Amino acid sequence: MRGVKSAKWVVGAIVVAMAATACGGSDSKSDGKGGATFRLGITEPTAIDPYNAQESEGSLVTHNLFTGLYKVNTDGTLKPMLAVSSTPNDKGDEWTFEIKKDTKFSNGEPVNAEAFIRGWTRAAAKASASDVAYHMNEIDGFKDLNSGKSDKFSGLSATGEYTLKVKLSTPDFEFVKRTAHSVFSPVPKVAGAGDNKSFNDAPIGNGPFKMEGSWQHNQKITLVRNDDYGLDKAKIDKVEISILNPSSGVTLEYKGFESGQFDWARMPTPQMPVAKAKYDPQKEWLKYDSSGINYIQAFNQESPLNSADARKAISYAIDREQIAKGVFQGLYEPATSLLPPTFKDVYKADVCSSCVKQDKDKAKQYAEKAGLKPGDTLDFGYNTGSGHEEWVQAVAKQVEDVLGLKVKLNGLPFKEALAKQQEKGAKGIWRQAWSADYPTADNFLAPLLSTEGINPDANGKAMGDNRGRYSNPKFDEMLVKARQTKDAAERAKVYQEAEKLAVDEDQALLPLWKRSQYRLANTKKFDGLEMNFQEEPNLAEISPK
């Protein structure tokens, strides 16, 4: 998932940004039903319809509107939701899911095997042009459906009203974990095709909440409790989501929390130590060491970073420890691998040799080998409005001081930023973050580094999440081997070897910091508040005091 969960954001209306700075009420509102209203701010999502929900903002809404087969607990374990059971065959290329009976969408339509087939087919169809459909690429028939050669998902079948059979084109003994992603949500018949505007803006789901009206773009999204939900019902009545200006979204969240307008907020990086000192004693400061990574995306196919030596030069020039202590005031810890420590079965420290410690001499040696010369320009892009400015400037200065390069900073709203990265011929480096959609090493290695993860369209635009366009056939073969390995311990070893190849030997990208997340939460008004696996507030589980 693209984070912060590398989000795609668009410019919000200025009037909304102004409104977000105003003081709100100090109490959480109640609608008289014995519950309460929970309020928070986000920036404009790319989509809230599961066929294309992809970043923190849209996924927050989608996860609360829809319930799939599984969800992921904060410790990375799978929790059955509508799945009664999931069983692979001996080869790992066929899975059978038994689905909980007698649940329904909020419009009364039944949630059965056909509803899941409908949702998955809709997302993978060519006309949908989904950025997240690639999570289904192992299912037999995906390529034909995604390319427009077919309108059916040949690998999916309902062998009973509540029995879903999934045939894979390649064995994967961890496929079940993928189904925790929101793109695997069921949808009702009224969903229609992926370009159904009315459903895109007012999705009808089967989750703990449902829409109140439609998505008011650049203004707000309102959710209300779904009293017909087939599992444990939410304890709050309503969720009011204000859509903020992306150029100052995090600042507006923080101000909104301080004024009492919001019950949940992120903070600008410079304000974190102050916020911790104020809110930690009040038990309103939350920390979560998430399954994610902050990193620099290097564009591997274009000069000046089209060689591993050039990429290593940049990596060795960065003093991660200094920035962690200075800019982040010790709240972040340097990362020396791509896979996060929370993935205990595969995690190894110091996979990335150039990440362990700044080495100016090695940086210069690799720069010389790569033909990088003092005075050369290095483009450095980042998304605005999320508190990245300070550390991006610090990294740029280190690279300039060590290598003599001219670093050109390019800050853009997230939607524009990610579109820029997709362009054929994109070059330089870009600030990125990634948080796991589901708890497997494959969820990092495949989308970010596999050749298939580039997924170029006819014009060379990168439609997948491998925006750096790294491609190594040996690495791709390792991923296939890992998926086909039934023994978990042996599978972990193959993933470790693949990470070493891409992140150390080829330096496809540059790990920076482990993804510790901090939030302010109104624990004075709500019980049970915490960040979930997706770094979102656990809206369906909290209760008013």
C-alpha positions in Angstrom: 0.0 0.0 0.0 1.4 3.3 -0.8 2.1 5.1 2.3 1.3 8.4 3.9 0.2 3.8 3.7 2.3 6.2 0.4 -0.9 7.7 -0.5 -2.3 9.3 -3.7 -3.8 12.6 -2.8 -5.3 15.4 -4.8 -5.6 19.1 -4.1 -8.4 19.8 -1.7 -10.6 22.9 -1.8 -9.1 25.9 -0.1 -12.3 26.6 1.8 -12.0 23.1 3.4 -8.4 23.9 4.5 -9.6 27.1 6.0 -12.4 25.4 7.8 -10.1 22.8 9.2 -8.1 25.5 11.1 -11.2 26.7 12.9 -12.0 25.5 16.4 -14.4 22.7 16.7 -16.4 21.5 19.7 -14.5 20.0 22.5 -16.8 17.1 22.9 -17.5 14.2 20.5 -21.0 14.6 19.2 -23.7 12.1 19.8 -26.8 11.6 17.6 -29.0 10.6 20.4 -28.8 6.8 19.9 -26.4 6.2 22.7 -23.4 6.1 20.5 -21.1 8.9 19.3 -19.5 10.6 16.3 -15.8 10.1 15.6 -14.2 12.8 13.6 -10.9 12.9 11.7 -9.3 14.6 8.7 -7.8 13.1 5.5 -6.8 14.4 2.1 -8.8 13.6 -1.0 -8.7 9.8 -1.7 -8.0 8.3 -5.1 -11.0 5.9 -4.6 -13.2 4.5 -1.9 -14.7 1.8 -4.1 -12.7 -1.4 -3.4 -11.9 -1.9 -7.1 -9.3 0.9 -6.9 -8.9 1.9 -3.2 -5.2 2.1 -2.7 -3.7 4.6 -0.3 -4.2 5.3 3.4 -7.1 7.7 2.8 -9.2 5.6 0.5 -8.4 2.4 2.2 -9.6 3.8 5.5 -13.1 4.3 4.1 -13.2 1.0 2.1 -12.1 -1.2 5.0 -15.1 0.1 7.0 -17.6 -0.2 4.1 -16.6 -3.7 3.1 -15.7 -7.0 4.8 -13.8 -9.7 3.0 -12.7 -13.2 3.7 -10.0 -12.2 6.1 -8.5 -9.2 7.9 -5.0 -8.8 9.5 -4.5 -8.4 13.2 -2.0 -5.9 14.5 0.5 -8.7 15.1 0.3 -9.8 11.5 -1.8 -12.9 12.0 -4.9 -13.5 9.8 -8.3 -13.2 11.3 -11.2 -14.9 9.6 -14.0 -12.6 8.7 -16.4 -14.1 6.2 -14.1 -17.1 5.6 -15.2 -20.2 7.5 -12.3 -22.1 6.1 -9.6 -21.9 3.4 -7.9 -25.0 2.0 -5.1 -25.3 -0.6 -4.6 -28.4 -2.6 -1.2 -30.3 -2.4 0.4 -28.3 -5.2 -0.7 -25.0 -3.8 -2.3 -23.9 -7.1 -6.0 -24.3 -6.0 -7.7 -22.9 -3.0 -11.2 -23.5 -1.7 -12.9 -21.0 0.6 -16.1 -21.7 2.5 -18.0 -18.5 3.2 -20.1 -17.5 6.2 -23.8 -18.0 5.4 -26.6 -15.5 5.6 -24.8 -12.1 5.6 -25.9 -9.4 3.3 -25.0 -6.0 1.8 -26.6 -2.9 3.3 -29.1 -2.9 0.4 -30.2 -6.4 1.3 -28.5 -8.4 -1.4 -26.9 -11.6 -0.2 -23.1 -12.0 0.3 -22.2 -15.3 -1.3 -19.6 -16.9 -3.5 -21.0 -15.1 -6.6 -20.7 -11.7 -4.8 -17.0 -12.4 -4.3 -16.5 -13.5 -8.0 -18.4 -10.4 -9.1 -16.2 -8.1 -7.0 -12.9 -9.7 -8.1 -13.9 -9.8 -11.8 -15.0 -6.2 -11.7 -11.7 -5.0 -10.2 -9.5 -7.1 -12.7 -11.4 -6.1 -15.8 -9.5 -4.0 -18.3 -12.0 -1.2 -18.4 -11.6 -0.6 -14.6 -7.9 0.3 -15.1 -7.4 -0.6 -11.4 -4.0 0.3 -9.8 -4.5 -2.5 -7.3 -5.9 -5.4 -9.4 -2.3 -6.8 -9.7 -2.8 -8.4 -6.3 -5.0 -10.9 -8.2 -2.4 -11.6 -10.9 -1.8 -15.2 -9.8 -5.4 -16.2 -10.4 -5.9 -18.2 -13.6 -7.4 -16.0 -16.3 -6.2 -12.7 -14.9 -4.1 -11.7 -17.9 -6.9 -12.3 -20.3 -9.4 -10.4 -18.2 -7.0 -7.5 -17.4 -6.0 -7.2 -21.1 -9.6 -7.2 -22.4 -9.3 -10.6 -24.1 -12.0 -12.0 -21.9 -14.8 -10.7 -19.7 -14.7 -13.8 -17.4 -12.3 -14.7 -14.6 -11.6 -18.3 -15.6 -9.9 -19.2 -12.4 -13.0 -18.4 -10.2 -16.0 -20.6 -9.7 -18.8 -21.1 -7.2 -19.1 -24.8 -6.5 -21.9 -24.1 -4.0 -23.7 -21.0 -2.9 -21.1 -20.4 -0.2 -18.1 -22.2 -1.7 -15.6 -20.3 -3.7 -12.9 -22.2 -5.7 -9.8 -20.3 -6.9 -7.5 -21.8 -9.5 -4.1 -20.2 -9.6 -1.9 -20.0 -12.7 1.1 -20.6 -10.4 1.3 -22.3 -7.0 1.3 -20.0 -4.0 1.0 -21.4 -0.5 0.5 -17.9 0.9 -2.3 -16.8 -1.5 -4.8 -16.8 1.4 -2.9 -13.8 2.8 -3.6 -11.8 -0.3 -7.3 -12.0 0.3 -7.1 -9.6 3.2 -6.6 -6.8 0.7 -9.7 -4.7 0.0 -9.6 -5.4 -3.7 -10.8 -8.9 -2.8 -14.0 -7.5 -1.4 -17.4 -8.8 -2.6 -19.8 -6.3 -4.3 -23.5 -6.3 -4.9 -25.1 -6.5 -8.3 -25.8 -2.8 -8.3 -22.1 -2.1 -8.4 -22.0 -2.5 -12.1 -18.7 -1.9 -13.9 -15.7 -0.2 -12.4 -16.6 3.1 -14.0 -20.0 3.3 -12.3 -19.8 6.8 -11.0 -22.7 6.6 -8.7 -21.3 3.5 -7.0 -17.8 4.9 -7.0 -19.0 7.8 -4.9 -21.5 6.0 -2.7 -20.4 2.3 -2.5 -22.9 -0.1 -1.1 -20.9 -2.6 1.1 -21.3 -5.3 3.7 -19.0 -3.8 6.3 -19.6 -2.3 9.8 -20.4 1.1 8.4 -22.3 2.4 5.3 -22.3 5.7 3.5 -24.5 8.6 4.5 -25.1 10.2 1.2 -22.3 10.4 -1.3 -18.6 11.3 -1.2 -18.5 15.1 -1.4 -15.2 15.6 -3.2 -12.7 17.8 -1.5 -15.1 18.4 1.3 -16.2 15.3 3.3 -17.2 11.7 3.6 -19.7 10.5 6.2 -20.2 7.0 7.4 -22.9 5.7 9.7 -23.2 2.4 11.5 -24.5 -0.5 9.5 -27.1 -2.1 11.9 -27.6 -5.0 9.6 -23.9 -6.0 9.7 -23.4 -9.7 9.8 -20.6 -9.7 12.3 -19.9 -7.7 15.5 -21.6 -4.3 15.1 -19.8 -1.0 15.5 -20.4 0.8 18.8 -20.2 4.3 17.5 -23.0 5.9 15.4 -21.1 8.0 12.9 -17.7 8.8 11.4 -17.3 12.3 10.0 -14.3 12.6 7.7 -13.2 16.1 6.6 -11.1 16.3 3.4 -8.2 18.7 3.9 -5.9 20.6 1.6 -3.0 18.2 0.7 -0.4 21.0 0.8 -1.0 21.3 4.6 -3.0 18.2 5.5 -1.0 16.9 8.4 -0.7 20.4 9.9 -4.5 20.8 9.7 -5.0 17.4 11.3 -2.8 18.4 14.2 -4.5 21.8 14.6 -7.8 20.1 14.4 -7.0 17.8 17.2 -5.7 20.6 19.4 -8.8 22.6 18.8 -11.1 19.7 19.5 -12.3 19.4 15.9 -10.8 16.0 15.4 -10.5 12.8 17.5 -7.5 11.4 15.6 -4.5 13.1 14.0 -1.1 12.8 12.5 1.5 15.5 13.3 4.1 17.5 11.3 7.5 16.1 11.9 8.8 19.2 13.8 5.9 19.1 16.2 6.2 15.5 17.2 8.4 16.0 20.3 6.2 18.8 21.5 3.1 16.7 20.9 4.6 13.7 22.7 5.5 15.8 25.7 2.0 17.2 25.9 -0.2 14.3 25.0 1.7 11.2 26.2 1.0 12.0 29.9 -2.7 12.3 29.0 -2.6 8.9 27.3 -3.6 10.4 24.0 -0.3 9.6 22.2 -0.2 6.3 20.3 2.8 4.5 18.8 2.7 1.5 16.5 5.8 -0.2 15.0 4.0 -1.1 11.8 4.8 -3.5 9.0 6.2 -0.9 6.7 9.3 0.9 5.4 10.3 4.5 4.5 12.7 4.5 1.6 14.0 6.4 -1.4 12.8 5.2 -4.8 15.6 5.3 -7.4 14.7 5.3 -11.1 16.8 2.4 -12.3 16.4 2.8 -16.1 17.3 6.4 -16.6 20.5 8.4 -16.0 22.0 9.3 -13.6 20.9 6.3 -11.5 20.8 3.6 -14.2 23.7 1.7 -12.5 23.9 0.0 -9.1 27.1 2.0 -8.5 25.3 5.3 -8.8 22.5 4.2 -6.5 25.1 2.9 -3.9 26.9 6.3 -4.1 23.7 8.1 -3.0 22.9 5.5 -0.3 26.4 5.7 1.3 26.2 9.5 1.3 23.1 9.5 3.6 23.6 9.7 7.3 20.4 8.0 8.4 21.3 8.0 12.1 22.0 11.7 12.1 18.6 12.5 10.5 16.8 10.1 12.8 18.3 11.8 15.9 18.1 15.4 14.6 15.1 15.9 12.4 13.0 13.1 13.9 14.3 13.6 17.5 14.8 9.8 18.0 11.3 8.9 17.0 12.4 7.0 14.0 15.0 4.3 13.7 17.2 3.7 10.6 16.3 0.8 8.4 19.0 -1.5 7.0 16.6 -3.8 5.1 13.5 -3.6 3.1 11.4 -6.2 5.0 10.2 -5.0 8.4 11.2 -6.5 11.8 7.5 -7.3 12.3 7.9 -10.1 9.7 9.9 -12.2 12.2 10.1 -15.2 9.9 12.0 -13.4 7.2 13.5 -10.3 8.7 17.3 -9.9 8.7 19.1 -6.7 9.8 21.9 -5.1 7.7 20.7 -6.6 4.4 21.6 -3.3 2.8 25.3 -2.8 3.3 25.2 0.9 2.2 22.4 1.6 4.8 24.3 0.5 7.9 26.5 3.6 8.3 27.3 6.7 6.2 30.6 6.2 4.4 31.7 9.3 2.5 34.8 7.6 1.0 32.7 4.7 -0.4 30.1 7.2 -1.6 32.7 9.0 -3.6 34.3 5.8 -4.9 31.0 4.5 -6.2 30.1 7.9 -7.7 33.4 7.9 -9.6 32.8 4.4 -10.9 29.3 5.4 -12.0 30.4 8.6 -13.7 28.6 10.9 -11.3 30.5 14.2 -11.2 30.3 17.2 -8.9 27.9 19.7 -10.3 25.6 17.0 -11.9 21.9 17.5 -11.1 19.9 14.9 -9.1 16.1 15.3 -9.1 14.5 14.6 -5.7 10.7 14.4 -5.6 8.4 14.2 -2.6 4.8 14.7 -1.7 3.9 17.9 0.0 1.6 18.4 3.0 2.7 15.3 4.9 5.6 16.6 7.0 8.4 15.4 4.7 10.0 18.8 3.9 12.5 18.8 6.8 14.0 15.4 6.3 14.0 15.6 2.5 16.0 18.8 2.8 18.4 17.1 5.2 19.0 14.2 2.8 19.5 16.6 -0.1 22.2 18.6 1.9 24.1 15.5 2.8 24.2 14.3 -0.8 25.3 17.7 -2.0 28.0 18.0 0.7 29.4 14.5 0.2 29.2 14.2 -3.6 29.0 17.8 -4.8 25.8 17.1 -6.7 23.1 19.7 -7.2 20.0 18.3 -5.7 16.8 19.7 -7.3 13.8 19.3 -4.9 10.4 18.9 -6.5 7.5 18.9 -4.1 4.1 18.1 -5.5 0.6 17.1 -4.1 0.5 13.3 -4.0 -1.7 12.6 -7.0 0.6 14.7 -9.2 3.7 13.2 -7.6 2.7 9.6 -8.3 1.6 10.5 -11.8 5.0 12.0 -12.4 6.7 8.8 -11.2 4.6 6.8 -13.6 5.8 8.7 -16.7 8.1 7.0 -19.1 11.6 8.4 -18.6 11.1 9.4 -15.0 14.5 9.9 -13.4 16.3 10.7 -10.2 15.0 9.7 -6.7 11.6 10.0 -5.0 10.5 9.8 -1.4 8.4 6.7 -0.8 6.9 4.6 1.9 5.2 1.2 1.9 3.0 -0.5 4.4 2.0 -4.1 4.1 -1.4 -4.9 2.7 -1.1 -8.4 4.0 1.6 -10.1 6.1 4.0 -11.7 3.6 7.4 -10.8 2.3 5.9 -11.2 -1.2 3.8 -8.1 -0.6 7.0 -6.0 -0.5 9.2 -7.8 -2.9 6.8 -8.5 -5.8 5.0 -5.1 -6.2 8.1 -2.9 -5.5 10.8 -4.9 -7.3 9.5 -7.6 -9.7 9.5 -7.0 -13.4 5.7 -7.7 -13.4 5.3 -5.0 -10.8 6.2 -2.4 -13.5 3.2 -3.2 -15.6 3.7 -0.6 -18.3 0.9 0.4 -20.6 1.2 0.9 -24.3 2.8 4.3 -23.8 5.4 3.1 -21.3 3.6 4.5 -18.2 4.3 2.3 -15.1 0.9 1.2 -13.9 2.3 -1.0 -11.1 4.0 -0.1 -7.9 7.5 -0.8 -9.2 7.9 2.8 -10.2 11.7 2.5 -10.1 11.5 0.0 -12.9 14.0 -2.4 -11.4 14.1 -5.6 -13.4 16.3 -8.7 -12.8 15.1 -12.1 -14.2 17.0 -13.9 -11.4 15.1 -12.0 -8.8 11.8 -12.8 -10.5 12.7 -16.5 -10.5 13.4 -16.4 -6.8 9.9 -15.0 -6.1 8.3 -17.8 -8.1 10.4 -20.4 -6.3 9.4 -18.9 -2.9 5.7 -19.1 -3.6 5.9 -22.7 -4.7 7.8 -23.8 -1.6 5.4 -25.4 0.8 7.7 -25.4 3.9 7.5 -22.0 5.6 11.1 -22.0 6.8 12.5 -22.9 3.4 10.2 -20.3 1.8 11.6 -17.6 4.1 15.1 -18.4 3.1 14.3 -17.9 -0.6 12.7 -14.6 0.2 15.8 -13.5 2.1 18.0 -14.4 -0.8 15.8 -12.4 -3.1 15.9 -9.3 -0.8 19.7 -9.5 -0.6 20.0 -9.6 -4.4 17.7 -6.6 -5.1 18.3 -4.4 -2.1 22.1 -5.0 -1.5 23.8 -6.2 -4.7 21.6 -4.3 -7.1 20.6 -1.4 -4.7 17.3 -1.2 -6.5 16.0 1.2 -3.8 17.4 2.8 -0.7 15.9 1.9 2.7 15.8 4.8 5.2 13.8 4.3 8.3 11.6 1.7 10.0 8.0 2.7 9.9 7.0 3.7 13.4 3.7 5.5 13.3 2.5 8.1 15.8 -1.0 9.4 16.3 -3.0 11.6 18.6 -6.2 9.9 19.8 -9.1 11.2 21.8 -8.9 8.5 24.5 -10.9 10.8 26.9 -14.0 10.2 24.8 -13.4 6.8 23.3 -12.3 3.4 24.7 -10.2 0.8 22.8 -8.6 3.3 20.3 -5.5 1.9 18.5 -3.9 1.8 15.1 -4.7 -1.4 13.2 -2.4 -3.3 10.8 -3.2 -0.7 8.0 -2.2 2.2 10.4 -5.8 3.3 10.5 -8.0 4.0 13.6 -9.9 0.8 14.5 -13.3 2.4 14.0 -15.3 -0.8 14.2 -14.0 -1.8 17.6 -13.9 1.5 19.6 -16.7 2.6 21.9 -17.7 5.9 23.5 -17.0 6.4 27.2 
